[in-house]
Amino acid sequence: MRIFKFGGASVKDADGIKNVVNVLNQVGFDNTLLVVSAMGKTTNAMETVVNSYFEDKSEVASAIQDVLKYHNDILMDLFENDKHVIFKQIKSLFDEVQGFLAWNKSPKYSFVYDQVIGYGELVSTTILSAYLNEIGITNTWLDVRTFIKTDDNYRDATVDWEKTQASITKGIDKTKLNITQGFIGSDDNNFTTTLGREGSDYSAAILAYCLNATAVTIWKDVPGVLNADPRYFENTQLLNQISYREAIELAFYGASVIHPKTLQPLQRKEIPLHVKSFIEPKNAGTTVGKGANIEPKVPCFIVKKNQVLMKLSSLDFSFIVEDSISELFKLLHDHKMKVDLIQNSAISFSVCVDNKFGRLEELLDHLKGKFKVTHYENVALYTIRHFDTEAITGLQKGKEILLEQRGKETVQLVVK
């Protein structure tokens, strides 16, 4: 069985849906499972619904209506008959969102977030499945929450592999064309959970692992894995092949093409990952698997924006050693700070973190009781794998360097 993952950009409008059909017709769809993200910027729009619920409930209905209209416009372009059952199905899904928010009693943002946000994927897959059936491509729509079982750590759930494997083995017919959602799962109480932002790639890898798939293909609007993000860098190059280890390194440092958790399950069963263009589906793209470390071997640039750099030093000039560092990491963990870089000396400790849960001020209050703290918000963390002098010099030009860390293969710069 093959797993195809289509992201939000590939299904952002009616033309995108029709292009998915074009891809399937060109590369075939026997024994294939499609994992599909929410359409376009729907996840952001559903976040607006959640935020309205907590900040101004009078705005909730309007926020939901905006998302419904976006999808209805797509339906009007796909289905000639505006009485088609799909219109009722999609309205019913949004009615479920409104119903949940009406009866919900939980004050927990992360719980509410997960119950609402996944409707983006439920809607997109319902539309794609209906359209394929409409044009004669028979398929089976699957609710992935039945199959991917997790704990109840909402917004960043951990997969229960034993339960997930059992559900998938029992419930998925590998001989059919199946369509399901990325990003979401469910806990033991059947509440929806999410696997972390951009988790649809991970969903594809989980399903591939449990189904012993022959390959996973991620279809994107770029030719494959590039040596840099073309939104931020010029003259990017296509990487024809990279090893699992190299891809995991790139993902760890923040390469946006591959989700950090995607590669581990694929590596365990040596399932190759292809990253290909949905615009040019016959092109080779990039293969991630066993073999050459990276080909061609060129510097790879990664940038993480909107980071926070904290520089800590002891108030009494005592050493920052194991017990201090252990305490620091516990605080970072407790405040859900993702650590992207650390550097320490005898009496100082620097850390670059992602404040994605917005708990920086709370953390700083704790730290200032024990350390002298200097912090810089909205900094950028640049990583260069397989760097050379030219690559570093070009990157440093015109920037204020707040911190530099250099290893054998990798250099990292925090810049203002």
Residue pairs with C-beta under 8 A, 6 or more apart in sequence:
1 31
1 32
1 33
1 174
1 211
1 212
1 213
1 214
2 31
2 32
2 33
2 213
2 214
2 215
2 216
2 217
3 32
3 33
3 35
3 204
3 207
3 208
3 211
3 213
3 215
3 216
3 217
4 23
4 32
4 33
4 34
4 35
4 204
4 216
4 217
4 219
5 34
5 35
5 36
5 37
5 182
5 200
5 201
5 203
5 204
5 216
5 217
5 218
5 219
6 20
6 34
6 35
6 36
6 37
6 219
6 278
7 37
7 200
7 218
7 219
7 220
8 37
8 38
8 39
8 40
8 41
8 42
8 43
9 16
9 40
9 220
9 221
10 16
10 19
10 20
10 219
10 220
10 221
10 278
11 17
11 20
11 36
11 37
11 39
11 40
11 124
11 128
12 39
12 40
12 41
13 39
13 40
13 74
13 77
14 74
14 77
14 78
16 39
17 74
17 78
17 127
17 128
17 131
18 78
19 278
19 279
20 34
20 128
20 278
21 131
21 132
21 135
21 137
22 281
23 219
23 278
23 281
24 32
24 137
26 281
26 282
27 281
27 282
29 137
29 177
30 177
31 174
31 175
31 176
32 177
32 178
33 172
33 174
33 177
33 178
33 179
33 180
33 207
33 211
33 213
34 125
34 128
34 139
34 177
34 178
34 179
34 180
35 144
35 180
35 181
35 182
35 200
35 203
35 204
35 207
36 121
36 124
36 125
36 128
36 179
36 180
36 181
36 182
36 200
37 43
37 120
37 121
37 124
37 182
37 183
37 200
38 46
38 120
38 121
38 123
38 124
38 183
39 70
39 71
39 74
39 120
39 123
39 124
39 127
40 70
42 67
42 70
42 71
42 120
42 123
42 124
43 117
43 120
43 197
45 63
45 66
45 67
45 70
45 120
46 67
46 116
46 117
46 119
46 120
47 113
47 117
48 63
48 66
49 60
49 63
49 64
49 67
49 97
49 101
49 116
50 109
50 112
50 113
50 116
50 117
52 59
52 60
52 62
52 63
53 60
53 101
53 112
53 116
54 109
54 112
60 98
60 101
61 98
64 94
64 97
64 98
67 94
67 120
68 90
68 91
68 94
71 90
71 123
71 127
72 87
72 90
74 127
75 84
75 86
75 87
75 90
75 127
76 82
78 127
78 131
78 134
79 86
79 87
79 130
79 131
79 134
84 130
84 134
85 130
86 126
86 127
86 130
89 126
89 130
90 123
90 126
90 127
93 119
93 122
93 123
93 126
94 119
94 123
96 119
97 116
97 119
100 115
100 116
101 112
101 116
104 112
104 115
106 112
108 154
110 154
110 155
111 154
111 191
113 154
113 155
113 194
114 154
114 155
114 157
114 184
114 191
114 192
114 193
114 194
115 191
115 192
117 194
118 145
118 181
118 183
118 184
118 192
118 194
121 144
121 181
121 182
121 183
121 184
121 200
122 143
122 181
124 181
125 141
125 179
125 180
125 181
126 141
128 179
129 139
129 140
129 141
129 179
132 138
132 139
132 177
132 179
133 139
137 177
138 176
138 177
139 176
139 177
139 178
139 179
140 173
140 176
140 177
140 178
140 179
141 178
141 179
141 180
142 171
142 172
142 178
142 179
142 180
143 180
143 181
144 180
144 181
144 182
144 184
144 185
144 203
144 207
145 181
145 184
145 185
145 186
145 190
145 192
146 167
146 171
146 186
147 164
147 167
147 168
147 171
147 172
147 180
147 185
147 207
148 159
148 164
148 167
148 184
148 185
148 186
148 195
148 203
148 206
148 207
149 159
149 160
149 163
149 164
149 167
149 185
149 186
149 187
149 188
150 157
150 158
150 159
150 160
150 185
150 186
150 187
150 193
150 195
151 157
151 158
151 160
151 187
151 193
152 187
152 188
152 189
152 191
152 193
153 193
154 193
154 194
155 194
155 196
156 194
156 195
156 196
157 185
157 187
157 193
157 194
157 195
157 196
159 185
159 195
159 206
164 185
164 206
164 210
165 210
168 207
168 210
168 211
169 210
172 178
172 207
172 211
174 211
180 207
181 200
181 203
182 199
182 200
182 201
182 202
182 203
182 204
183 194
183 195
183 199
183 200
183 203
184 192
184 193
184 194
184 195
184 203
185 192
185 193
185 194
185 195
185 203
186 192
186 193
187 193
195 202
195 203
195 261
196 202
196 259
196 261
197 356
198 256
198 259
199 259
199 261
200 259
201 218
201 258
201 259
201 262
202 259
202 261
202 262
204 216
204 218
204 262
205 216
205 261
205 262
205 263
205 264
205 265
205 266
205 271
205 273
206 265
207 213
208 215
208 216
208 265
208 266
208 269
208 271
209 265
209 266
209 268
209 269
209 271
212 269
213 271
214 271
215 271
215 272
215 273
215 274
216 266
216 271
216 272
216 273
216 274
217 273
217 274
217 275
217 276
218 257
218 258
218 273
218 274
218 275
218 276
219 276
219 277
219 278
219 281
220 257
220 275
220 276
220 277
220 278
221 277
221 278
221 279
222 230
222 257
222 277
223 238
223 276
223 277
223 280
223 283
223 285
224 238
224 239
224 240
224 275
224 276
224 277
224 283
224 284
224 285
224 286
225 238
225 239
225 242
225 247
225 250
225 255
225 257
225 258
225 275
225 286
225 288
226 236
226 237
226 238
226 239
226 257
227 236
227 237
227 238
227 239
227 298
227 299
227 300
227 301
228 236
228 300
228 301
228 302
229 236
229 255
229 256
229 301
229 302
229 303
230 236
232 301
232 303
233 301
237 296
237 298
238 286
239 286
239 294
239 295
239 296
239 298
239 300
240 284
240 286
240 287
240 295
240 296
241 286
241 287
241 288
241 289
241 291
241 292
241 294
241 295
242 250
242 286
242 287
242 288
242 292
242 293
242 294
242 295
243 288
243 289
243 290
243 291
243 292
243 293
243 294
244 263
244 266
244 267
244 288
244 289
244 290
245 293
246 293
246 294
246 385
247 258
247 263
247 273
247 288
248 260
248 263
248 264
248 267
249 385
249 410
250 258
250 300
250 302
250 385
251 258
251 259
251 260
251 262
251 263
252 260
253 302
253 340
253 383
253 385
253 410
253 412
254 302
254 303
254 304
254 340
254 381
254 383
255 300
255 302
257 275
258 273
258 275
258 288
262 273
263 273
263 288
265 271
266 272
266 273
266 288
270 289
270 290
272 287
272 288
272 289
273 287
273 288
273 289
274 285
274 286
274 287
274 288
275 285
275 286
275 288
276 283
276 284
276 285
276 286
277 283
277 285
294 300
294 386
297 386
298 386
299 384
299 385
299 386
299 387
299 388
299 391
300 384
300 385
300 386
301 382
301 383
301 384
301 391
301 395
302 382
302 383
302 384
302 385
303 380
303 381
303 382
303 383
304 340
304 354
304 380
304 381
304 383
305 378
305 380
306 354
306 355
306 378
306 380
307 340
307 352
307 353
307 354
307 355
307 378
307 379
307 380
307 381
307 414
308 352
308 353
308 354
308 355
308 360
308 375
308 376
308 377
308 379
309 350
309 351
309 352
309 375
309 376
309 379
309 402
309 403
309 414
310 350
310 351
310 352
310 353
310 364
310 367
310 373
310 374
310 375
311 348
311 349
311 350
311 373
311 374
311 375
312 320
312 328
312 348
312 349
312 350
312 351
312 367
312 371
312 372
312 373
313 320
313 347
313 348
313 349
313 371
313 372
314 320
314 324
314 347
314 348
314 371
314 372
315 370
315 371
315 372
317 347
318 347
319 346
319 347
320 344
320 345
320 346
320 347
320 348
320 349
324 349
325 344
325 349
327 370
328 349
328 351
328 367
329 339
331 363
331 366
331 367
332 339
332 351
332 353
332 363
335 357
335 359
335 360
335 362
335 363
335 366
336 356
336 357
336 359
337 353
337 354
337 355
337 357
337 359
337 360
337 363
338 353
338 354
338 356
339 351
339 352
339 353
340 352
340 353
340 354
340 381
341 350
341 351
341 352
341 381
341 403
341 405
341 412
341 414
342 349
342 350
342 351
342 352
343 349
343 350
343 351
343 403
343 405
344 350
349 371
350 403
352 379
352 381
352 403
352 414
355 377
360 375
360 377
364 373
364 375
367 373
376 402
376 414
376 416
379 402
379 414
379 415
379 416
380 414
380 415
381 412
381 413
381 414
382 395
382 412
382 413
382 414
382 415
383 410
383 411
383 412
384 391
384 392
384 395
384 410
384 411
384 412
385 409
385 410
386 409
387 409
387 410
387 411
392 411
392 413
395 413
396 413
396 415
399 413
399 415
399 416
400 415
400 416
401 413
401 414
401 415
402 414
402 415
402 416
403 412
403 413
403 414
404 411
404 412
404 413
404 414
405 411
405 412
406 412
